[in-house]
């Protein structure tokens, strides 16, 4: 028995890199996979049949898959993508939102249309596919069917910590974390978990960053061998999150860097200071924040509270 036997999955942006790794891994564990990829460049321009190549790899390894060329930045086409899975395989269990593009530039050099294009694919694409999948699962739940759905979104180090020249990409990836946590709350009662994975690897996107090295595909790593920058290093985690074993995990952000799995804590309250029930005086905030909140100025002879 495979971990995902009987499951039907969609993986967006699965023609290359990380998405291809996810599609191969899900199929390896028994899922039937809709391989979605418009086939454009890293800038989101043009089209190709990259999805077909991933389907061929899956079939060559004994799996089941179909190609889909929907543009995830188009809301209506996202609905058609969900219907593609249902018409091809009878249902949908797993949605992996991975599609993305980059148009990097420092903010003073970035055209507004490039900012919009990046958010259209990453953020709008993730929202639109999730919207249509949620409507499908909600209808099932209201009809009395047991739902065990999975949405697995993609964030990145740029979204969690920022990166020079990537104000559009980082903004989109940070927003996907907020979207993930909100959808986890909204969809919990109908039986859908929603998590975000932050993968790493030498992909077409990371290859655009100076000094990162040349991209390669996950299927180029020989079976049973490990490469620290393999785009598929996060794929086993995605497969597990997609399985019934992960019923209890939702609203989480988990990074995979080389051989490490890192559970992110997210935005938490780090320190606080009180005004004692009075309105703050802006002229006095500098000393208070430096000494008691940011601890950038020594407090002098002051004992720690027990």
Residue pairs with C-beta under 8 A, 6 or more apart in sequence:
1 30
2 28
2 29
2 30
2 31
3 29
3 30
3 239
3 240
3 243
3 245
4 26
4 29
4 30
4 31
4 94
4 239
4 242
4 243
5 29
5 30
5 31
6 30
7 26
7 30
7 31
7 32
7 93
7 94
7 242
7 243
8 31
8 32
8 33
8 34
8 85
8 89
8 90
8 91
8 92
8 93
8 94
9 23
9 26
9 31
9 32
9 33
9 34
9 85
9 92
9 93
9 94
9 95
9 96
9 242
10 33
10 34
10 36
10 68
10 81
10 82
10 84
10 85
10 92
10 94
10 95
10 96
10 129
11 19
11 22
11 23
11 26
11 33
11 34
11 35
11 36
11 96
11 98
12 19
12 36
12 37
12 72
12 81
12 96
12 97
12 98
12 99
12 125
12 129
13 19
13 36
13 37
13 72
13 98
13 99
13 100
14 20
14 22
14 23
14 33
14 35
14 36
14 37
14 51
14 54
14 98
15 35
15 37
15 39
15 48
15 50
15 51
15 53
15 54
16 37
16 50
16 203
16 204
16 217
17 201
17 203
17 204
17 205
17 215
17 217
17 218
17 231
18 98
18 154
18 199
18 201
18 203
18 218
18 231
18 232
18 234
18 235
19 37
19 54
19 96
19 98
19 99
20 54
20 57
20 217
20 218
20 219
20 231
20 232
21 201
21 218
21 230
21 231
21 232
21 233
21 234
21 235
22 96
22 98
22 232
22 234
22 235
22 238
22 239
23 33
23 35
23 54
23 58
23 65
24 54
24 57
24 58
24 61
24 63
24 218
24 219
24 232
24 235
25 232
25 235
25 236
25 238
25 239
26 33
26 94
26 96
26 235
26 238
26 239
26 242
27 33
27 58
27 61
27 63
27 64
27 65
28 61
28 63
28 239
29 239
29 243
31 93
31 94
31 242
32 63
32 64
32 65
32 88
32 89
33 58
33 63
33 64
33 65
33 66
34 65
34 66
34 68
34 81
34 84
34 85
34 88
34 89
35 51
35 54
35 55
35 58
35 65
35 66
35 67
35 68
36 51
36 68
36 69
36 70
36 72
36 81
36 99
37 50
37 51
37 54
37 67
37 68
37 69
37 99
38 44
38 47
38 69
38 70
38 71
38 72
38 99
39 46
39 47
39 48
39 49
39 50
39 51
39 69
40 46
40 47
40 48
40 101
41 101
42 101
42 102
42 204
42 205
42 208
43 101
43 102
43 103
43 117
44 73
44 101
44 103
44 117
44 118
44 121
47 69
49 67
51 67
51 68
51 69
52 67
54 65
54 67
55 65
55 66
55 67
57 219
58 64
58 65
59 65
64 89
66 84
66 88
68 81
68 84
70 77
70 78
70 80
70 81
70 84
71 77
72 78
72 81
72 97
72 99
72 121
72 124
72 125
72 126
72 128
72 129
73 117
73 120
73 121
73 124
73 125
73 128
74 128
75 124
75 128
75 131
78 125
78 128
78 129
78 131
78 132
79 128
79 132
81 129
81 132
82 92
82 129
82 132
82 133
82 136
85 91
85 92
86 92
86 136
92 133
92 136
92 137
92 149
93 148
93 149
93 150
93 242
94 149
94 150
94 152
94 242
95 129
95 130
95 133
95 149
95 150
95 151
95 152
96 152
96 154
96 238
96 242
97 125
97 126
97 129
97 130
97 151
97 152
97 153
97 154
97 176
98 154
99 121
99 122
99 125
100 118
100 121
100 122
100 154
100 169
100 172
100 205
101 117
101 118
101 121
101 122
101 205
102 118
102 166
102 169
102 205
102 208
103 110
103 114
103 115
103 117
103 118
103 168
104 165
104 166
104 168
104 169
104 208
104 209
105 111
105 114
105 165
106 164
106 165
107 167
110 167
110 168
114 168
115 167
115 168
117 168
118 168
118 169
118 172
119 168
119 171
119 172
119 175
122 169
122 172
122 173
122 176
123 172
123 175
123 176
123 179
126 153
126 154
126 176
126 179
127 179
130 151
130 153
130 179
130 183
130 194
133 149
133 151
134 183
134 186
134 187
134 192
137 147
137 149
137 187
137 190
137 191
137 192
138 190
140 147
141 147
141 190
141 191
146 191
147 190
147 191
147 192
148 191
148 244
148 247
149 187
149 190
149 191
149 192
149 193
150 192
150 193
150 194
150 241
150 242
150 246
151 180
151 183
151 187
151 192
151 193
151 194
151 195
152 194
152 195
152 196
152 197
152 238
152 241
152 242
153 176
153 179
153 180
153 194
153 195
153 196
153 197
154 173
154 176
154 196
154 197
154 198
154 199
155 173
155 174
155 176
155 177
155 180
155 196
155 197
155 198
155 253
156 169
156 170
156 173
156 198
156 199
157 163
157 198
157 200
157 255
158 166
158 169
158 170
158 173
159 169
159 170
159 171
159 172
159 173
159 174
159 175
159 176
159 177
159 198
160 173
160 174
160 177
160 198
160 253
160 255
160 264
162 170
163 169
163 170
176 196
177 196
177 253
177 266
180 194
180 195
180 196
180 251
180 253
181 251
181 266
183 192
183 194
184 193
184 194
184 195
184 250
184 251
185 251
187 193
187 194
188 250
193 241
193 246
193 247
193 249
193 250
194 250
194 251
195 241
195 246
195 249
195 250
195 251
195 252
195 253
195 254
196 252
196 253
196 254
197 234
197 237
197 238
197 241
197 253
197 254
197 255
197 256
198 234
198 253
198 254
198 255
198 256
198 262
198 264
199 231
199 233
199 234
199 255
199 256
200 206
200 229
200 233
200 234
200 255
200 256
200 257
200 258
201 218
201 229
201 230
201 231
201 232
201 233
201 234
202 212
202 213
202 214
202 215
202 216
202 229
202 231
203 215
203 231
204 215
206 212
206 215
207 213
207 214
207 215
213 229
216 231
217 231
218 230
218 231
218 232
218 235
221 227
221 230
221 232
226 259
227 233
228 258
228 259
229 258
233 256
233 258
233 259
234 256
237 254
237 256
237 261
240 246
241 249
241 254
252 263
252 264
253 263
253 264
253 266
254 261
254 262
254 263
254 264
255 261
255 262
255 264
256 262
271 292
271 293
271 295
272 293
273 288
273 289
273 292
273 293
287 297
290 296
290 297
291 297
291 298
291 299
292 299
